[in-house]
Amino acid sequence: MNTLRGSLIASVALLPGIAQAQQSVALDEISVVATTPVGASAGTGAPALPVLGGPAGASLQLPSTERLRGGAQPLYKIPSTVESVTRAELEFDRATFNVTETLARRVPGLNISDAQGNNNRIDINYRGFQASPVTGVPQGLAVYQNGVRINEAFGDVVNLDLIPQVAISRIDIVTGNPVFGLNALGGAINIQMKNGFTWQGTELTALGGSDGRIAGSLQYGTMIGPWSFYFAGEGLKDDGWRYKSPSEIGRVYADLGYRTPDAEFHLIGQLARTFYGATSATPVDFSRVNEQAIFTNPQTITTELGTLQLTGRVDISPTWDLAGNAYFRRFSQSYVDGNDGNFENCSTRSSFRGRLCFEDDGFSPSAGQSQLDFRNQFLILGRGAAANGIPFTPGVPYGTLDVTKSESTGYGGSLQAANRDRVFGFNNSFVVGGSIDVADYSFKSSSTLGVINPTDLLVATNPSNPFYGNIPGLGTDFLRTAGALGIAPSSVIGSNLYMGLYTTDTIDLTDALSLTAGARLNFARISTQDLTGFSPDVNGTHYFAKINPLVGLTYRYSEAVSLYGGYSESNRAPTPLELACANPLRPCLLPNSLVADPPLKQVTGQTYEVGFRGTLPNFYDGGLVNYKIGAFRTDLTNDILQLATPGNAARGYFINVPATRRQGIEIGTEYVADWLSVYANYALVDATFQFTDTLSSPNNPLSDDGAINVRPGNKVPLIPAHQFKVGFDVEVLPRWRVGLALQAYSSSYFRGDESNLNRKLPSYYVLSLNTSYRVDRNLELFGYMTNLTNNRYATFGTFAEPGRVAGNFVINDPRTTTLAQPLSIYGGVRYTFGEATAPMPEPIIRKF
């Protein structure tokens, strides 16, 4: 895996020698959506059928129910919102190698927040719900790839950067459908990958550009009789636009398929390795002086993934089909983080005056503890330290090197039966299925005493000093407080068992009116065991279960207008991290330590949706107009929040809060012809708290001694209320295309300002430009410019403790932000091998 990225880039030079004379084929897509995860698996999703306005010979007909497998439905029969990103739309952002860029550009109600300082690891916020690669972020979206849930076992995190973008066929975001299981509070992101039946040819891409970026990709697909094979690989390396923020990405994907008239099977493998120098948010006092400035470092993340999957479908009869998948998944992630130590001389009221204590004045004693006894619990112990602690040295800028490592091995599968028999003379689509996901995981963390370099804020150790250590061996060399409160190592093992049973039925009551009803039973068992002896409260097994119903109606007046409305419920179980870090008296260095285990309740949601959509054919020059207008509301009970600990905002814990709400409207339209596509959409996302309580936010400058008061109607941080997106892609000349995309977002509150007391993150806009020129049938040149106007804005903000850092840097303004990437320019070539190659990509024409 260490050489994967380099091997992929090197293969650029070798590919012409092995390329076969074949044609790149981009099959047309239609508005048929998989309504279950298994329905999106290879070989069981929506078939490629004729579409309006497509290439020559395309028909105007819509697919009949009998031709849809695996519970897939025409979009007009789905009683909720579906947002689709097609293969052609992914082409716009080919130079970014980053699928989240495409989602942010196209999907109404979706914004991104960059908490990590690296645009390859971005939080997705859709309707106020998150899918994030950051451990500890509450995950409100379920994510599937080829029918397998890829929310990782330990914290439900989502790592879209591990998926080769070139291998993605389409992405659907489906709301209001509990069949997608746990975490689908705000919806499910359903990723369908290419295979040799849907893509044939040999294609090579190489590019370079800003920040020393070098990247390449290749894909190859072929069919030989009933067999197919598809391979894709990507490699990327750049230095990052801020200091110490490099990226290295290597990922490969392969699919071997076999198909008969009545069955189809695929064996799928995927490997990925990424390394990031993620530098996180920077105090605004620093970034005002230098936009490339960072805070304490190092902050590096190394992730490795290997998966193996088998999917299949069998037509049992003309109206019954059976589909399923099975998978094995191995995940590993290491995180090294340099932080301010927050250490000080022990209290004058303590017998350990002259020794190091952790935030000695930052905590309050629990019931039954004297103030003196409580203070003694924060005495720092470590390698080489006597039982009475580590000597305090005035003027030393203490820091810590915090290391975490999480690993998980998961396996499971799904099985589903679908039927299309008529019921009492009505067209009917019935689906019943179940899934099981099992994972074993381990998590280790520890902190080593270090010193902050006053010139660059690098946290380093000094082996010549007996109280400083090298980067710890995860459990053998660490710091802890005397009472294992505040700072404590962790070593936890555990397992998850998630099971689900579901059924849905869509019946056509008339030619225009369809009724959908269904339900899913979710069951979760989460077990954890502490191996250190410091945190016995971590030990335990937790059970969660809930039945989530679905009911909805659609009415299709004509091709131009169809109405929909629905109600559904959803839930998510607390993650092992949240369960093991839920006590403010035992805070965690997130995502570093697991130290306590009071029980958390599962989050439950109720979603209501109404709207209408349609298609206006032959609108102008043979093109068509698609449009949609909808409203939604999701009420959550026992939502889970991450709070900072009084006395040290770097450490935190999780709590249930009574209620939160996300509601809003979404409006979108697009015009599509063979030479031009134009789109525009707007979303109002009103994400609010619906309870009265006092929460912890120690660095909020307007807090009351670290406490803030939340009231019903306060806005959820980092969610812009108004989101507007517009773009076009036009064929300027017969071989030259140009595209422009604009995203504009209103202001939002900083994380840690749940009471909405402080000024907001400012509103912002960003422009992206895409252009391509096809030199001949084989060779295409392309360019991409992001942040075309070099706008300086931030998508993430929180607070830090003011004061002097390392005796050399002063923080007066407690705000910290992650500035967005400045103007960046990339250019590259794409070459398709073979005598007969594909023409310029046609726009995707869809019917609502």
N, C-alpha and C positions, 0 to 999 in steps of 0.2 A: 504493500500500500504506500510505502514511503516514496517509491519511484513511479507511482501511478500517474501523477500529473505530468511528469517529464516524458513518460512513455507515450502518453496521448499526444502531446505536442510533437514529439519526434516522429510519430506515425504519419504526420502530414507529408513528410518526404517519401515515405514508403508506399503510400496508398496507391499512386498511379500504377505501380507495377502489378498490383493485384486486382485492380478495378476491372469489372466486366462491363461489356457494352450493354447497358440497361438504361431504362428511362425512369426519371423521378416522376412519381405519380402522386398527386394530391387529390384524394377522392372527395367528392362533394359531400357537404354536411347538411343536415336538416334539423328542424326543431323537434327532435325526438329526444326525450330525457329519461335516463334510468332513474326509476323511483325507489330503488333499493341499492345497497352497496354491491351485492352480487350482480345486479343488472348492469353494472359498469365494468365488470371483469372482462378480460379479453375473451372475445368470442361470444359474449352474452349480452352485449350492449346493443344500441340501436344500429340497425343495418344502414348501409349507404343506399339511399333511395333517391329518385329524381326530385329535383327542387325547382321552384319557380325562378326564372332569371339566370339560371346557370349556363354552362357551356352549351354549344349546339346540341340539339337533341333532347334537352331537358324537358321534362313534362310538367304540367301544372297540377298533377294529381297529388293528393296527400296520401300518406301511408295508411293502409287499412289495418285495423286491429289485428287481423289474422297474421300480418307480416311482422308484428312486433314480438320480440322474445324477451324473456326474463323480467316481465313486468314493466318494460319501457312503455312510455305513453307519449302521444303528441302533446306538445306544450299546452295547447288550448284545453286539455282535459286535466291539467294539474292545478289544484285549488290553492296555489301559493306562488310565491315569487321564485323564478329561476333566472339566474344570470349566467350567461355562457360566454366563454372566451374560446375562440376557435383557433385552428392552426394558423390561418392567415393573419389573425391578430397577434399571435405570438411572434410572427415574423418581424413585426415592426420593431421589437426590442431585441433582436437577435444579438446585437453587439453587447448587451448588458450581461448576458448569460444568467439572467435573474428574472424568474417568473413573477415575483412579487411586483416588479416594475409594471408588468402588463396588467396585473390585477388592479393596481392603484390607478392606472391610466384609464381603464375601461369600465370598471364596475361601480355603479351608483351606491353611495352609502359606505364605501370602503376607503379608509385612509390608512396611512402608515405612520408609525412612530419609531424612531431610531434610538433606542435606549443604549445600544452597544457601540455606537460610533463606527459601524461598518455596514455599508448598504447591502451586503450579502446576508446579514442577520437582522432582519427588520420585523417588527411586530405588525401584524395585520389587525386592524380594527374594522370589523364589519358590523354595522348597526350597533356599535358600542360593545361588541363582543370580540375577544382577542384570540388569535392563534399566534403563538410566539415561540421563538427558539430559546427564550430566556427562562431558566429554571426559577420557579417561584411566581411567575405571572399566572393569574387565574385564567384557565383555558376554557373559552366558551364556544369554540367551534370544533366539530369533529372533522377530521381530514382522512380521506381514503385515496389510496392509489391502487388501481386495478382491483377494487373491491376489498382491499385489506386496510384496516384502520392503522394509520401511521402516527397517531399520538403516542409518544414514547411511554414506556411502562412506568418510569419513576415519577415524572412530573407532568405527564400528558403534553409535553412540549412538542412543537412541530418544527421540523428542520427541512423546509422546502429546498434549501441549498444543497441537499444531498441528491436531488433528482436531476438528471440531465435534461435541460430545457429543450434541447433539440428533439428528444424522444417523446415529448408530450404531444398528444393528438388534440385534446380539448380539455377544458376545465368547466365544470358546472358548479355553481353555488346554489344549493337547494335549501329553501327555508321551510319551516312549518311541517317537517316530516320526521316524526319520532323513530321511524324505521332505521334511521342512521345511528341510533344508539346513544351511548354516553357522550356527553360534551356538546351535543347538537342543540344547545340552548339558543344560539343565534342562527344556526343552520349548519350545513355540512358542505365542505369543499371536496368535490368529487373529481379526481384526476384520472383521465383515461390515457393510456400510453399507446404508442404505435406498435404495430407488429407487421410481419412480412406479408400478411394478406391485405393490409390497408395502406402500406407504403412499400414501393419497390424502387430500386435504383441505388446509385452510389453518389454520395455528396460529401464534399470536403469544404470546410470553412476555416479561414485563418484571419486573424485581426490583431491590431495593436492600437495603442493610443495613450491617452493621458495617464499620468502616474506610473509610467513604465509598464502598462498592461500589455501582456502577451497572452493570447488565447487561441485555441483551436478546437474544432469539433469535426467529427466524421459520423456519418450514418450510412448504413448499407442494409438493403432489404431485397429479398428475392422470394419467388415461388417456384417450386419444382414439383409438379404434380400435386398431390394432396398436402405436401409439406411446405412450410414457409420458415424463413429465418430473418431476424432483424437484429442489428447491432448498432449501438450508439455510444460514443465516448466524447467527453469534454475535458479540457484542461485549461486552467487559468492561473496566471500569476501577475500580481501588481504590488506596488509599494504602498498604496493607499494615499489619500490626499492629506491626511494629518500625519503627525509624527508617530512613528512606531505602530503603524496600522497596516501591515501587509496582509495580503490574502493569497492563499494557495488552495486551489480546488482541483480535484481529480475525481471523475465519476464515470462509470461505465454501466451499460444496460444491455441485456440480450434477451431475445424471445425466440423460442423454437416452437412452431405451431404445426398442428396436424388437423385436417378438416375433411369431413365427408359430407354428403348431402344432409345427414341427420345428426351430425355431432361435430364438435370442435374442441381441441385441447391445446393448452399452451404451458410450456415450462419456461419460467422467467427467472433470471438472475440479475442481481444488482450489487455493485461495490462502489463505495465512495469514501474519500478521505478529504477533510478540509482542515486548514490551519488559518487562524485569524489573530492578528494583533489588535483585538477589540479594545479600544481605549475609553469607552464610556463617556459620560457627560463631563463637561469642563466648566469650571466657574466662569461666569460672564466677565469677571474682572480679568481673567487670563485671555479669553478669546477676543476681548476688545483690543488688546495689545497685539495679539497674533492669532489669526483665525485658525491656524494649524495647531494651536496649543492643545496640550492634553493635561490630565491631572496625574495622580500617582500611577506608577507603572512598575513592573510589567503587568499586562493583562492579556493573556494568551489563551486561546481555546483550540483544542485539537479534538476532532470528532472522526470516528470511523464507523462504517456501517457495512454489513453484508446481509443480503436477503436471498431467499430461494422460495419460489412460489409456483404452485400448480393450479391452473384454472381449467374449467371444462364445462361444456354444455351438451346435453343429449336430448334430442327430440323423441320423447317416448311415444307420442302419437301426433296426429295433425294438430291437436289442440293442447297438448301437455308437453312441457319441457322441464328438464331437471338441470340445474346449474349449481356450481359450487367452486370453492377454492380451498387450498390448504397452503400454509406458509411457515417458514422458519426465519427468524429475524435476530440478528446479533448487533448490539449497539454499544459503543464505548465513547466516553467523553471525559477529557481532562481539562481542568481549568486552573490556571495559576494567576493570582491576583495580588498585587502589592497595594497595601492600604495604610492609612494613618493609624498608628497603634492606639491612640486615645488612652495612653498610659500617663500616670502622674504619681507624685509622692503620696504615700498612704496618709490618711487623715491624722491630724494631731491627736485625735481622741483614740487612735488605734495604737496598740502596743508594737505595731510594725512600722512606725514612722521611720523614714529613710529607706523603705523598700518600695518596689513598684506595685501599684494597684491599678486595676482597670476601672476607669471612670468612677473613682472612689466616691464622688459626691453626686453621681448621676442616677442613683437608684434609691428606692425607699424600702425599708424593711417590711417583710411580710408579717402577718399576724403571729404573735408569740415570740418574735425575735427582737432583741434589743438593738439599738442603733449601732453599738460597738460591735456586737457579734456579726451583724449584717455586713458592716464595712470589712471585717476581717475575711469575709467570704470572697472578696475581690482581690485578694493578694495573688500576684502572678507567680506561678511556678513554671519551671522549664528545665531543660537539660543543663546539668552542671549547677543547678540552684539548690541551695540547702533548703531544709524544711521551712525555714523562716523567710523564704522568698528570694527575689533578685534585687540586688542593691540599686537604688535610684541614683542616677547621675544627672545633676542639673544641666540644662542646655542641650541634652542629647535629643535629636528629633526621632523618637522611637516610631517604628513601623512594624508591620507584620507581612510576611509572605504567606498567603492563604492558598491552600491547594485542595482541590476536590477531584474526585474521580468517581464516575458513575458508570456502571455496566449493567446490561440487561440482556437476557436471552428469552425471546418470546416465540410462541408457536400457537397455532390454532387453525380455525377454518370456518367456513360457512356452507350451508346447504339450503337450497331453495327450489321449490316447485312452483310453476306458473301455469295457469290454465286460461284458455280463451273460448271455452264453450259458451253458447248463448244460454241465458237464464230467462225462462218465461218469455222467450222470444226477443229478449233484449241482448245487445252486445254486452259482454262482460269480461273483465280481466281480473283474475283472482291470483293472489300470491301468498304463499305461506313459507316461512323459513326460520332458520335459527343460526346462531353463531356462538363460538366459544373462543376466547382469547386467554392464554395463560402466559405469565412471564415471571421469571426469577430475576431478581436484581440485587446489586450490592452498591453501597455508597460509603465512601470514606472521605474524611476531611481532617485537616489539621492546620495549625498556624505556627509559624516560626518567627522568633523575635528578630527584627532587623532594624536598620537605620535608613532614614530617608536622605538621599543625596540632595543637598541644598541647591545644586545647579540645575538638575533636570527632574527632580522628584522621583528618582529611581529608588525603589526599596531593595536594599541589598543586605546580605549577611556578612559577618566578619568571622571566619573560622578561628582566628587567633584569640578571640574573646570567648571564654567558656560559656557565656550566657547568650551568645548568638549561634545559630545553627545554619547549616546548609538547607536547601529546600527539603522539607521533611520527607521521611519515608512512609508517610501516610499511616500513622499509628505507632511509630517507634521514636519519633523525635518531634515534640510538640510543646505548645504552651497550653496551660489551663489555669483557671482560677481555683483557689483553694476549695471552694464549694461547688465547683463545676457549674457555676452560674456566670453568665456573661460570655466567657470563653471556655470552650470544651471541645476536645476532639470528638469525632464520631466515626463509628464503623458499624454499619447497619446492613443486614441482609433481610430479604423479604420476598414475598410473592403476591401476585395479583391473579385473580380469577374473575373474568367478566363473561357472563353468559346472557344471551338474548333470544327471545322467541317473538316472532312478529307475523302479522297477517294484514293484508290490505285487499280491498276489493273496489273496483271502479265499474259501475254499471251505467249504461246509457238509458236513462228513463225515457228520453225521446231522441230524435236525431240531433237535437241541439243541447239538451240538458243531461249532464252526467253527475252522478253522486259517487263520492269517494269516502270510504270509511275504513278504519283499521286501528291497530294498537300494537304496542311492543312492550314486552316485559323485560326490564333490565335487572340483572342481579350482579352484585359486585362483592367480592371478598378480598380484603386487603390485610395482609399479615406483615408485621415488622418485628425484628429482633435486634436488640442492642448487643454488640460484641465487646464494648469497652468497659462495661461495668459502671460507667459514670451516669448513664441515663436509663435506669430501669423502666421509667415511665414510657419509653418508646415501645417496649414489648407489648404486643397485643394483636388481636384479630378483630376486624371491623366488618360488619355486614350491612349492605344497603340494597334495597329493592324498591321498584316502583313500576306500575303499569301506566304507560303514556298513551292516551287515545288520540285519534285523528279523525276529523270529519270535515268535509268540504263539498261545495257545489261549483260547477262551472256551467256557463250558458253561452253558447256560440250563436249569436244572431246571424253572423255571416263571417266570411273570411276577414272582413274589415273590423269586426267588433266581437270580442268575447269577454265575458265577465267571470270573475272568480271570487270566492270567499271561503275562508276556512278557520278552524280552531284546532289547536294541537297543544299537547303538553310535552315536557322534556325534563331531563334531569342530568346531573353529573355528580359522581361520587368524589369526595375529597381525595386528593392525591396522597401517596405515602409521605411526600414532603410536607404537605399541609397538615396531615394528621400528626406528624412527629414534630411540628414546630408551631404549636398553638397556645403557648403559655408565655405571657409577657415577663414572667419572672425568670424564664429560661430562654432568652432570645437567641435566635440563630443568626450567624453571619451568612446571610443568604447570597448564593445558595450553598453556604459552606457547612453548616452544622445542624445536626438533628439532636435536640436535647430534651424534649418534653412531649407529652402525648395526652392532653385532655381531649375528649372526643369532639369532633366537628360533625355537624349535620350535613346531609346531602343538599345540594342546590336544586330547586325545582322551578320550572318555568311554565307559564301559560301564554300562548301566542295567538293573536287574532290578526287576520289579514283579509283585505278586500282590495279589489282593483279591476281594471279592464285593460285589454291589450288587443292588438290587431295588426293587419297588414293591408296596405293600399297598393295593389299591383299596378304595373304600367303607369307609374306616376309621372315619370319624365324620362325620355330617351330610353325606354325599355326597362328602367329601374323600378324599384319599389321602395316603399316607406314602411318601416316597422315602428311601432310606438307602444308605450306602456305607461300606465299611471296606477300607482298603488299606495296603500297606507298600511301600516303595521303597528302592533303594540305587543311587547313582551314584558310580563310582570314576573320578577324573580322573588322567591322566598328563600331565606337563609343564604343569600349570596355571600361569597367568601371574599374578604379583602385582605391585602397584605399591608401591615402597619409597621412603622419604624418604632424602635424601642426608646422610651424616655432616657436621655443621657447618652445615646449613641444611635444615630440614624442609620449607621451601616448595618446594624443588627435589627432583626425584625421578627414578626410572628404573624400568624393568620387568625382571623376571627370570622364568625358568622355575623351578619347584620340582618335585621328583620326583612327588609324589602328594598329592591331597586327596580327601576323601570327604564325600558328603551322603547321609544315610539317615534313615528315620523312618517314622511311621505317620500316617494321616489317617482321621478318623471324621467322618461328617456325616449329618444327617437333617433332613427338612423335612416339615411338614404343610401341605397346600394345599387350601383350599376356596374357594367363591366369595366369602365374607365375611371370611376369615381366612387368613393364612399365617404360619407360625412355622418358624424354622430354628435349628439349633445345630450347630457343628462344632468339632473339636479337632484340632490337629496337633502332633506331636513332630518337630522338625527338628534332627538331630544333624549339624552341619557341622564337620568336623575336618581338621586337617593330619595327613598320614601320612608324615612324614619327619623326619629330625634334621638341623638346620643352624643356622647363625648368620645372623641377618638384621639389617638396619639399621633402627633406630627412634630417632633422635637425641634426641627430646624426651620419650621414655618415662622417667618419673622413676625407675623401677627397672631401667633398662638398665645394662649394664656399659660405660661410656664410649660410649654410643650403639649398643651391640650387644645383641641379645636372642637367647636360645637357644630354638628351637622344637623340640618333641618330638612324636612321634606321640600323637594324642589331644587336643592343644591345640585349643581351639575357634576357628573362624573368627569374627572380630569382626562385630558388628552383626546377628547372627542369633539372635533369641530362641529358646530350645529349646522352650518351651511357648507355644502360641498357641490362644486360645479365643475363639469368636465366637458370639453369639446375637442374635436379633432377631425382631420380629414386625411385622405390618401388619394392622390390624383395622378393620373398618367399625363404628364406634361407633354411629352413627346412619345412616339411609338415605343421606345425602349427605356424611357426615363420616367421614374415615379418619384414623387415627393410627398412626404407626410408631415403633419404638424399636430402636436397634441398639447392642450392646455389643461392644467389642473389648478383650481383655486379653492382655498379653504378659509373659513372664518377662524377667529381666535379660539383658544381653548385654555383651560386652567392647567397649572402645573400639577404634577403628581405630588401629593402631600398637602394639597390645598383643597381638600374635599369640602371645606366650609366656604369656599369661594370668596376669600377675603383679600387676596392679592391681585395685582395686575396679571393679565393673561399672557400666554404666548401669543405674539402678534399673528394676525392673518397673513397669508402668503399665497403666492402663485408660483408655478413652475412650468416652463415651456420645454418641449423636446422636439427635435427635428430629425426626420429620417429621410434618406434618399438612396436610390439604387439605380444602377444603369446596367442593362444587359448588353454586353459587348457582342456576344453571339449566342448560339443555342446552348453553349456549355458554360460560358464564363459570365459572372455577374460581379460588379463592383458595388459596394455599399458604404454608407457612412451614417454615423449616428452622433448627435450632439444632445447632451442632457444639460438641463438648466441653462438654456440658450441665452438668457439675459443676465446670467451670473448673479441671480438674486440671492441675497444672504438671509436665510431664514432657518428656523429650528422646528423640528417635528416632535421633539421631546424636551421636557424640562422638569427639574425637581429642585430640592434645596440641599445645601451643605452648611456645615457649621462655620460661621465667620471666625476670623482670627488669623494668626500667623502660622504658616505651614513651613516646617523645616527651618525656621528662623530667617527665611529669605523671601517668601512669598506671602502676601497679605490678601485675605479674602474679606472685603467689606460688604459686598453684595452677596447675600446667601443663595441667589439663583444660580443654578447650573443648567446648561443646555447642551444638546448635541446639534451642532450646525449641519446643514445639509451639504451634500457634495457640490462644489462650485462647478462652473462651466467645464465640461469635459468633452473631448472629441475623440471619436474612435473611427477607424476605417478598416475595411477588410475586403477579402475576395471570397466568393463562393463558386466552386467548380463542380459541375455535374458530369460524371464520366459516361461515355457511351456515344454511339453513333446517332441515336435518336434520343434527344433530351427534351425535357419539359419546357413548354413556353413560359412566359412570365406568369407568375402566380395569379390566378383569377381570384377576385374577391369572393368571400363566402356569402351566399345568399340564404337567408333563413326566413321561415314563415312563422309568425306568431299565431 
